[in-house]
Amino acid sequence: MRGKFILAAMLMTMAGVQSAWAQKMILKMAGQEPVIYKVSQMEYIMFEEANPDEHEWVDLGLPSGTLWATCNIGADKPEDYGGYFAWGETSTKSEYSWGTYKWMTEGQAGWEYINKYTRADGQTTGCWYSGDTFIGDNKTELDLDDDAAFAIWGSQWRMPNIDQFLELINTDYTTTEWTTQNGVIGRKITSRSNGESIFLPAAGVIWDNKGVSNAGSLGYYWSRSLSTINDRAGSLVIRSEYAFTNNSDRYDGRCIRPVRAKMVVKDHEYVDLGLPSGTLWATCNVGADKPEEFGNYFAWGETKPKNDYRWGTYKWCSGTEKTLTKYCVSETYGTIDDRVELLPEDDAATANWGSLWQMPSKEQVDELSDDSYTKREYMMQNGVIGVKVTSLINGNSIFLPGAGNYYEQIHYGAGDGYYWTRWLSAYMPERAYSMEFNSIYTRLSMSRAERESGFAVRPVRKK
């Protein structure tokens, strides 16, 4: 590989000012958002020849920021069918049946013997039940190692989830047309916002070792999402009349159209506390410019601040805590989808700061408050009350302001800390786990708070 380097020292000259190390470098690629870096963060810039294996994508201007690949996996052109994959497998094969399915109990050949990606779906004849007791893994999306897009195209790519398919065919965002492109029949999907489009060929499907069926009349595309009701997996189906999503037997050989996230790198700083997990904690809350600033307040699973925090304004219900429409594990509280962890598009850290960032997990909060790794001090920093968390490993620290919380239109508890995690309470799905502290209890305790409440968000990322 040939390349040319510009060393960091040259950036000071290029900046043209004495305070070059405080300057920012802004890179703007055609059709993409600006990417901002501090000059002091740059070691060198390298220009290299184009990678012939790089995969192209189209920005359809979708609300989630999802970028869609122009070709299927295994294809060189949008019209090529590409390869056919069973769900959760990362290579093509000659036979597609339960007997050849990767996640099948050895010696068996039926859906009842699937041994990975099982949920409490009530199918008690499945091996993920012992009598009436669920004993499966409750995995509802493919692990990265089992995601064909990630495994074949690299870490920037994923198979789409079912919500991304629904967004793709949502008539508010796109128009779809059954057409022929370079002699191949398929469905052209065009953005309403920017006019860009992708073409999905009607590549058919392989099932029961019968070869490719329905090519030219139907197209079947796997998602990475497990069905919400049974052992099947979600997919997109295109036909001459319309496009729709359904659930299908996992052993089917179907095409895959990868997606990736829009990368907008912002200048958000973090602190390495030397924690065993490698978690890096942001220095500021979402919406804040300094560690002491409270920042914005979010209901759990919402990505924008608002003026009124109550069930009547909450995004994921129909007006009450007993009418949840997303992230629900009990029919007492609404429509069950068994999601217990926020999807990236509903994570306030990811949605506002980019794909490198997340709201913390329960385990990351527990690690932050572990006496083996940190000490906590309730104190005032630049006139703001909060908790300083100092690493016992390397001495680095972060400050969490006591930002309080919002209920309805009222701000409560300034001086106390209320911070969301990305995890739902499985026992009380109207609540989610939160990190809390006050002047008496500074340990950063784990609590369960009602999802409609307005809490602060302190993002995390990995090394």
C-alpha positions as a printed NumPy array, in Angstrom:
array([[  0.   ,   0.   ,   0.   ],
       [  1.398,   3.339,  -1.012],
       [  0.668,   6.492,   0.949],
       [  1.825,  10.   ,   1.689],
       [  2.141,  11.441,   5.191],
       [  1.699,  14.933,   6.569],
       [  3.301,  15.001,  10.017],
       [  1.57 ,  16.689,  12.938],
       [  4.306,  19.322,  13.163],
       [  3.319,  20.567,   9.72 ],
       [ -0.221,  21.191,  10.949],
       [  1.035,  24.07 ,  13.086],
       [  2.453,  25.731,  10.007],
       [ -0.73 ,  25.018,   8.09 ],
       [ -2.819,  26.549,  10.89 ],
       [ -0.842,  29.781,  10.473],
       [ -1.242,  30.906,  14.075],
       [  0.837,  30.625,  17.23 ],
       [ -1.945,  28.798,  19.084],
       [ -2.201,  26.035,  16.508],
       [ -2.534,  23.308,  19.126],
       [ -5.789,  24.88 ,  20.273],
       [ -7.184,  25.004,  16.733],
       [ -9.609,  22.607,  15.13 ],
       [ -9.299,  20.91 ,  11.772],
       [-12.557,  20.443,   9.875],
       [-12.795,  17.826,   7.117],
       [-15.826,  18.053,   4.825],
       [-16.402,  15.213,   2.387],
       [-18.878,  15.607,  -0.455],
       [-22.327,  14.496,   0.647],
       [-21.274,  13.968,   4.267],
       [-21.366,  15.868,   7.53 ],
       [-18.246,  17.824,   8.603],
       [-15.82 ,  15.937,  10.823],
       [-14.043,  18.02 ,  13.467],
       [-10.705,  17.204,  15.104],
       [ -8.405,  19.097,  17.432],
       [ -5.038,  19.736,  15.79 ],
       [ -3.409,  18.604,  19.032],
       [ -5.038,  15.189,  18.554],
       [ -3.466,  14.632,  15.139],
       [ -0.286,  12.581,  14.786],
       [ -0.227,  12.514,  10.997],
       [ -2.479,  12.538,   7.951],
       [ -2.022,   9.776,   5.413],
       [ -3.173,   9.819,   1.803],
       [ -3.389,   6.366,   0.269],
       [ -4.624,   4.824,  -2.929],
       [ -8.269,   3.842,  -3.01 ],
       [ -9.058,   0.415,  -1.622],
       [-10.644,  -1.655,  -4.384],
       [-12.611,  -3.572,  -1.73 ],
       [-14.242,  -0.438,  -0.299],
       [-18.014,  -0.635,  -0.436],
       [-20.162,   2.245,  -1.623],
       [-23.24 ,   3.543,   0.162],
       [-26.08 ,   6.014,  -0.336],
       [-27.389,   8.579,   2.146],
       [-31.174,   8.625,   1.71 ],
       [-31.596,  11.397,   4.271],
       [-33.427,   9.079,   6.672],
       [-34.142,  10.303,  10.229],
       [-31.968,   7.588,  11.796],
       [-28.959,   8.574,   9.672],
       [-28.71 ,   5.03 ,   8.293],
       [-26.557,   4.737,   5.161],
       [-27.534,   1.932,   2.762],
       [-25.03 ,  -0.033,   0.703],
       [-25.457,   0.149,  -3.066],
       [-24.941,  -3.617,  -3.523],
       [-25.762,  -6.895,  -1.822],
       [-23.029,  -8.916,  -0.142],
       [-21.25 , -10.865,  -2.863],
       [-22.371,  -8.485,  -5.614],
       [-20.301,  -6.052,  -7.668],
       [-23.221,  -4.045,  -9.058],
       [-26.595,  -2.978,  -7.641],
       [-28.348,  -5.362, -10.049],
       [-26.272,  -8.413,  -9.062],
       [-28.02 , -10.829,  -6.715],
       [-24.926, -11.613,  -4.668],
       [-24.756, -14.456,  -2.158],
       [-27.492, -16.24 ,  -0.215],
       [-27.124, -16.727,   3.525],
       [-29.008, -18.539,   6.258],
       [-29.805, -16.216,   9.168],
       [-26.893, -15.985,  11.586],
       [-24.43 , -17.619,   9.177],
       [-21.564, -15.752,   7.542],
       [-20.822, -17.875,   4.489],
       [-22.822, -19.273,   1.604],
       [-23.285, -23.029,   1.176],
       [-24.694, -25.622,  -1.199],
       [-27.613, -26.832,   0.952],
       [-30.134, -24.768,   2.919],
       [-32.22 , -26.779,   5.388],
       [-32.652, -27.288,   9.122],
       [-30.205, -30.17 ,   8.882],
       [-27.422, -27.873,   7.635],
       [-28.297, -24.869,   9.802],
       [-25.394, -23.692,  11.977],
       [-27.435, -23.078,  15.124],
       [-29.088, -26.491,  15.194],
       [-28.575, -29.082,  17.929],
       [-26.305, -31.823,  16.618],
       [-28.208, -34.689,  15.035],
       [-31.481, -32.761,  14.823],
       [-33.263, -31.061,  11.93 ],
       [-36.237, -29.043,  13.141],
       [-37.046, -25.608,  14.512],
       [-37.607, -27.071,  17.997],
       [-33.847, -27.707,  18.268],
       [-32.483, -24.23 ,  17.538],
       [-29.722, -23.673,  20.111],
       [-28.948, -19.952,  19.771],
       [-31.04 , -16.783,  19.52 ],
       [-34.107, -17.849,  21.471],
       [-36.637, -15.777,  23.375],
       [-39.45 , -16.531,  25.805],
       [-41.97 , -16.969,  22.987],
       [-44.265, -19.513,  24.65 ],
       [-43.265, -22.332,  22.271],
       [-42.667, -24.805,  25.099],
       [-41.871, -27.677,  22.725],
       [-38.67 , -25.848,  21.788],
       [-35.411, -26.87 ,  23.455],
       [-35.166, -23.363,  24.933],
       [-37.83 , -24.447,  27.424],
       [-37.633, -26.944,  30.266],
       [-41.263, -27.728,  30.812],
       [-42.843, -24.297,  31.073],
       [-39.601, -22.597,  32.149],
       [-37.63 , -20.561,  29.614],
       [-33.937, -21.543,  29.627],
       [-32.792, -19.91 ,  26.374],
       [-30.341, -17.056,  25.813],
       [-32.886, -14.257,  25.112],
       [-30.665, -12.91 ,  22.327],
       [-32.872, -10.855,  20.007],
       [-30.274,  -9.494,  17.564],
       [-27.315, -11.173,  15.904],
       [-23.967, -11.001,  17.654],
       [-21.321,  -9.283,  15.563],
       [-19.555, -12.586,  14.872],
       [-22.781, -13.95 ,  13.37 ],
       [-23.631, -10.843,  11.339],
       [-22.632, -11.534,   7.716],
       [-22.196,  -7.84 ,   6.899],
       [-19.853,  -7.283,   9.833],
       [-17.966, -10.534,   9.241],
       [-17.492, -10.071,   5.478],
       [-17.415,  -6.3  ,   4.924],
       [-15.855,  -5.157,   8.187],
       [-16.639,  -3.343,  11.412],
       [-18.409,  -0.352,   9.845],
       [-21.147,  -2.538,   8.389],
       [-24.134,  -4.396,   9.857],
       [-27.14 ,  -6.257,   8.598],
       [-30.116,  -3.901,   8.994],
       [-32.445,  -4.326,  11.939],
       [-36.174,  -4.581,  11.33 ],
       [-36.723,  -0.933,  12.307],
       [-34.279,   0.17 ,   9.609],
       [-36.233,  -1.827,   7.027],
       [-39.48 ,  -0.239,   8.216],
       [-37.888,   3.198,   7.945],
       [-36.602,   2.383,   4.45 ],
       [-40.108,   1.631,   3.13 ],
       [-41.932,   4.282,   5.172],
       [-43.859,   6.387,   2.655],
       [-43.144,   9.501,   4.707],
       [-39.46 ,   9.135,   3.816],
       [-39.268,   7.241,   0.51 ],
       [-41.109,   6.238,  -2.633],
       [-40.749,   2.766,  -4.117],
       [-41.073,   1.611,  -7.709],
       [-41.095,  -1.878,  -9.23 ],
       [-38.843,  -1.468, -12.228],
       [-36.088,  -2.92 , -14.404],
       [-32.494,  -1.736, -14.053],
       [-29.97 ,  -2.925, -16.628],
       [-32.215,  -5.853, -17.462],
       [-32.812,  -6.904, -13.84 ],
       [-36.211,  -6.68 , -12.133],
       [-36.387,  -5.208,  -8.654],
       [-37.581,  -2.319,  -6.53 ],
       [-36.07 ,   1.156,  -6.674],
       [-36.35 ,   3.075,  -3.4  ],
       [-35.999,   6.847,  -3.681],
       [-35.607,   9.383,  -0.885],
       [-38.278,  12.065,  -0.597],
       [-35.804,  14.416,   1.094],
       [-32.819,  14.375,  -1.277],
       [-33.762,  12.301,  -4.346],
       [-31.044,   9.677,  -3.8  ],
       [-32.   ,   6.05 ,  -4.44 ],
       [-30.978,   2.409,  -4.088],
       [-32.003,  -0.615,  -6.153],
       [-32.907,  -3.966,  -4.569],
       [-32.946,  -6.794,  -7.124],
       [-35.7  ,  -9.402,  -6.919],
       [-33.175, -12.125,  -6.175],
       [-35.575, -14.788,  -4.914],
       [-34.805, -17.226,  -2.097],
       [-33.284, -20.678,  -1.535],
       [-35.207, -23.105,   0.665],
       [-35.343, -26.859,   1.169],
       [-32.433, -27.391,  -1.241],
       [-34.612, -26.535,  -4.24 ],
       [-32.279, -23.962,  -5.723],
       [-33.197, -20.323,  -6.184],
       [-36.961, -19.774,  -6.303],
       [-38.954, -16.701,  -7.364],
       [-35.999, -14.803,  -8.847],
       [-37.342, -11.938, -10.918],
       [-40.662, -11.853,  -9.076],
       [-39.751, -11.608,  -5.386],
       [-36.812, -10.411,  -3.314],
       [-36.03 , -11.543,   0.234],
       [-33.56 ,  -9.712,   2.482],
       [-32.53 , -10.718,   6.006],
       [-32.521,  -8.337,   8.954],
       [-30.38 ,  -8.956,  12.032],
       [-33.502,  -8.99 ,  14.248],
       [-35.184, -12.035,  15.727],
       [-38.972, -12.18 ,  15.418],
       [-40.793, -10.678,  18.402],
       [-43.26 , -13.584,  18.525],
       [-41.475, -16.834,  17.662],
       [-38.237, -18.546,  16.598],
       [-38.183, -16.991,  13.122],
       [-36.142, -13.985,  11.969],
       [-37.273, -10.708,  10.453],
       [-36.805,  -9.884,   6.789],
       [-37.835,  -7.487,   4.029],
       [-39.829,  -8.84 ,   1.092],
       [-40.199,  -6.966,  -2.197],
       [-42.699,  -7.817,  -4.893],
       [-44.362,  -6.062,  -7.807],
       [-47.213,  -4.639,  -5.712],
       [-45.329,  -3.403,  -2.635],
       [-42.585,  -4.05 ,  -0.067],
       [-43.236,  -5.365,   3.444],
       [-41.547,  -7.045,   6.413],
       [-42.24 , -10.562,   7.641],
       [-40.745, -13.378,   9.719],
       [-39.242, -16.468,   8.094],
       [-37.511, -19.754,   8.864],
       [-33.877, -19.045,   9.581],
       [-32.431, -21.774,   7.376],
       [-33.65 , -20.01 ,   4.215],
       [-30.952, -18.676,   1.903],
       [-31.655, -14.961,   1.509],
       [-29.737, -11.923,   0.3  ],
       [-28.242,  -9.262,   2.554],
       [-28.089,  -5.522,   1.899],
       [-25.735,  -4.018,   4.525],
       [-26.118,  -0.705,   6.34 ],
       [-23.785,   1.572,   8.249],
       [-24.154,   4.568,  10.527],
       [-23.479,   8.121,   9.469],
       [-20.191,   9.008,  11.166],
       [-20.215,  12.51 ,  12.595],
       [-17.219,  12.844,  14.886],
       [-17.618,  15.683,  17.329],
       [-15.071,  17.151,  19.675],
       [-16.221,  15.372,  22.839],
       [-13.538,  14.728,  25.415],
       [-13.28 ,  11.698,  27.657],
       [-11.285,  10.427,  30.621],
       [ -9.569,   7.055,  30.897],
       [-10.03 ,   5.946,  34.514],
       [ -8.059,   2.745,  33.923],
       [-11.159,   0.612,  34.464],
       [-10.896,  -3.121,  33.68 ],
       [-13.62 ,  -2.964,  31.018],
       [-11.762,  -0.253,  29.097],
       [-14.747,   2.086,  29.394],
       [-13.938,   5.746,  28.755],
       [-16.239,   8.248,  30.467],
       [-17.126,  11.56 ,  28.82 ],
       [-16.09 ,  14.693,  30.702],
       [-19.466,  16.395,  30.112],
       [-23.158,  15.553,  29.963],
       [-25.001,  15.561,  26.653],
       [-25.875,  19.193,  25.949],
       [-23.111,  20.582,  28.181],
       [-19.84 ,  22.295,  27.261],
       [-18.208,  22.037,  30.699],
       [-18.109,  19.252,  33.307],
       [-20.115,  21.398,  35.76 ],
       [-22.945,  22.186,  33.338],
       [-26.139,  20.167,  33.747],
       [-26.726,  19.763,  30.014],
       [-29.988,  18.495,  28.553],
       [-32.627,  16.276,  30.124],
       [-34.099,  13.263,  28.357],
       [-36.923,  10.835,  28.942],
       [-35.578,   7.287,  28.682],
       [-35.423,   6.191,  25.048],
       [-35.906,   9.715,  23.708],
       [-33.125,  11.642,  21.998],
       [-34.317,  15.232,  22.243],
       [-34.992,  17.426,  25.294],
       [-38.478,  18.873,  25.741],
       [-40.498,  21.137,  28.039],
       [-42.856,  18.611,  29.616],
       [-41.871,  15.192,  31.017],
       [-44.875,  12.945,  31.709],
       [-46.567,   9.854,  30.299],
       [-48.822,  11.998,  28.143],
       [-45.79 ,  13.32 ,  26.225],
       [-43.663,  10.159,  26.32 ],
       [-42.645,   8.824,  22.901],
       [-42.97 ,   5.111,  23.608],
       [-46.481,   4.841,  25.063],
       [-50.065,   5.739,  24.234],
       [-50.548,   8.082,  27.161],
       [-49.986,   5.909,  30.245],
       [-47.394,   3.575,  31.734],
       [-49.704,   0.63 ,  30.946],
       [-49.724,   1.348,  27.192],
       [-46.034,   0.99 ,  26.316],
       [-45.38 ,   0.641,  22.579],
       [-41.645,  -0.155,  22.677],
       [-39.25 ,  -1.677,  25.217],
       [-41.829,  -3.812,  27.009],
       [-41.521,  -7.306,  28.485],
       [-44.961,  -7.673,  30.084],
       [-48.403,  -7.544,  28.483],
       [-49.635,  -5.833,  31.658],
       [-47.718,  -2.764,  30.533],
       [-48.349,  -2.756,  26.79 ],
       [-47.12 ,  -4.38 ,  23.585],
       [-44.394,  -6.94 ,  24.247],
       [-41.212,  -6.699,  22.171],
       [-38.782,  -8.087,  24.785],
       [-36.286,  -5.283,  24.145],
       [-34.37 ,  -4.482,  27.332],
       [-31.485,  -2.422,  25.925],
       [-31.88 ,   0.808,  23.977],
       [-31.292,   0.593,  20.246],
       [-28.723,   3.103,  18.946],
       [-31.408,   5.281,  17.383],
       [-33.115,   5.63 ,  20.795],
       [-29.912,   6.167,  22.788],
       [-29.497,   9.895,  23.542],
       [-25.694,   9.576,  23.614],
       [-25.469,   7.788,  20.255],
       [-28.084,   9.951,  18.564],
       [-26.507,  13.234,  19.683],
       [-22.787,  12.419,  19.778],
       [-22.379,   9.704,  17.149],
       [-21.874,   5.961,  16.935],
       [-18.77 ,   5.864,  19.159],
       [-20.854,   6.88 ,  22.181],
       [-23.529,   5.16 ,  24.287],
       [-25.466,   5.684,  27.458],
       [-23.778,   3.49 ,  30.105],
       [-24.876,  -0.023,  30.942],
       [-25.682,  -1.243,  34.454],
       [-22.327,  -3.003,  34.557],
       [-20.441,   0.161,  33.603],
       [-22.146,   2.101,  36.404],
       [-21.381,  -0.683,  38.887],
       [-17.743,  -0.601,  37.788],
       [-17.576,   3.185,  38.157],
       [-18.79 ,   2.95 ,  41.751],
       [-16.69 ,  -0.088,  42.722],
       [-14.501,   0.664,  45.75 ],
       [-11.763,  -1.444,  44.184],
       [-11.415,   0.995,  41.291],
       [-12.618,   4.449,  42.376],
       [-13.378,   6.763,  45.26 ],
       [-16.26 ,   9.258,  45.267],
       [-16.438,  12.666,  46.885],
       [-19.534,  14.851,  47.169],
       [-18.136,  18.321,  46.604],
       [-18.427,  21.683,  44.873],
       [-16.589,  22.34 ,  41.606],
       [-16.657,  25.855,  40.175],
       [-19.73 ,  26.634,  42.235],
       [-21.646,  23.48 ,  41.295],
       [-22.464,  20.629,  43.691],
       [-21.826,  17.11 ,  42.462],
       [-19.696,  13.987,  42.823],
       [-16.057,  13.727,  41.83 ],
       [-15.08 ,  10.185,  40.857],
       [-11.341,   9.538,  41.093],
       [ -9.592,   6.439,  39.796],
       [ -7.578,   4.439,  42.328],
       [ -5.687,   3.002,  39.367],
       [ -4.305,   6.088,  37.609],
       [ -5.595,   9.102,  39.559],
       [ -7.715,  10.491,  36.722],
       [-11.166,  11.819,  37.593],
       [-14.538,  12.939,  36.262],
       [-17.107,  15.277,  37.801],
       [-20.833,  14.486,  37.733],
       [-22.921,  17.577,  38.512],
       [-25.993,  17.208,  40.696],
       [-28.262,  18.115,  37.814],
       [-31.522,  17.047,  39.442],
       [-34.384,  15.884,  37.249],
       [-37.558,  17.035,  35.543],
       [-41.086,  15.802,  36.114],
       [-43.772,  17.468,  34.031],
       [-42.427,  21.032,  33.717],
       [-40.771,  21.284,  37.129],
       [-37.069,  20.904,  37.937],
       [-36.46 ,  18.941,  41.147],
       [-33.476,  17.995,  43.272],
       [-30.638,  20.272,  42.136],
       [-27.575,  18.992,  43.968],
       [-28.685,  15.385,  43.55 ],
       [-27.666,  13.346,  40.517],
       [-30.024,  11.421,  38.24 ],
       [-28.439,   9.809,  35.171],
       [-29.966,   7.288,  32.785],
       [-28.411,   3.965,  31.809],
       [-29.41 ,   2.261,  28.555],
       [-31.078,  -0.713,  30.312],
       [-34.747,  -1.365,  30.982],
       [-35.979,  -2.831,  34.252],
       [-37.176,  -6.281,  33.21 ],
       [-39.394,  -6.605,  36.281],
       [-40.985,  -3.181,  35.985],
       [-40.872,  -2.221,  32.297],
       [-42.365,   1.205,  32.955],
       [-39.026,   1.924,  34.633],
       [-35.385,   1.926,  33.506],
       [-32.144,   1.71 ,  35.448],
       [-30.559,   4.968,  36.525],
       [-27.393,   6.095,  38.308],
       [-28.206,   8.317,  41.284],
       [-26.437,  10.103,  44.145],
       [-27.067,  12.709,  46.825],
       [-25.255,  14.331,  49.748],
       [-25.904,  11.327,  51.99 ],
       [-25.288,   8.504,  49.538],
       [-22.457,   9.236,  47.109],
       [-21.784,   5.677,  45.947],
       [-23.589,   6.191,  42.604],
       [-26.383,   3.802,  43.46 ],
       [-28.358,   1.878,  40.867],
       [-32.054,   2.694,  40.95 ],
       [-35.152,   2.17 ,  38.807],
       [-36.904,   5.336,  37.652],
       [-40.045,   5.933,  35.614],
       [-39.139,   6.283,  31.963],
       [-41.049,   9.509,  31.36 ],
       [-38.795,  11.415,  33.805],
       [-36.238,  13.903,  32.487],
       [-32.735,  12.789,  33.545],
       [-29.219,  13.795,  32.493],
       [-27.033,  11.566,  30.285],
       [-23.273,  11.024,  30.733],
       [-21.985,   9.104,  27.68 ],
       [-19.371,   6.349,  27.584],
       [-17.254,   4.798,  24.853],
       [-14.681,   2.027,  24.515],
       [-10.939,   2.41 ,  24.004]])
